[in-house]
Amino acid sequence: MGAGKAGRSLAAAAVKAGHRVVLEDVMPAKLREALEEIPTEGMPGTLETVTTVEDAVRQADLAIDFVPDELESKLEIVCMVDRMAPPKTILCIQTRALNVTDLASCTYRADRCVGLAFDDASALITRGAKTSDETLQLVEAFARSCREAVALREETPVLS
């Protein structure tokens, strides 16, 4: 979710790696830019664009958000995905600043929530307190297919 620069960059890498990508944004202009910028001809993956979160996550194995890294935006998208995605869907929360465990606790799938942050050539996966081993392995495999370097970290508990 989110066809800004970072969302388009990951979408391009995922298409190149052979994944089926459904890119969502409420701004049609950003989706047009994505279709112009992301090469799909001759690539092993596919790219589809949609304008609703519901359409984006309807059949998703992974849902990756690219909304601004601020609490209200993240809570809104996490709750929407949790409500609209099938139970199998893993929710990847694109954050470096927010607590994945706290955001995951707002869902019915805390075991299927993980932090995921990308830069140009690497990915950082943050395991929340309830993230399952299976979720971590699946997200790590996806991230490795799209990026050269992948780092894993356990989330540091927040002291009250």
Secondary structure, DSSP 4 states (H G I P E B T S, - for coil): ---SHHHHHHHHHHHHTT-EEEEE-S-HHHHHHHHHHS--TT-SSEEEEESSHHHHHTT-SEEE--S-SSHHHHHHHHHHHHHHS-TT-EEEE--SSS-HHHHHTTSS-GGGEEEEEE-SSEEEEEE-TT--HHHHHHHHHHHHHH-SEEEEEEPPPPP-
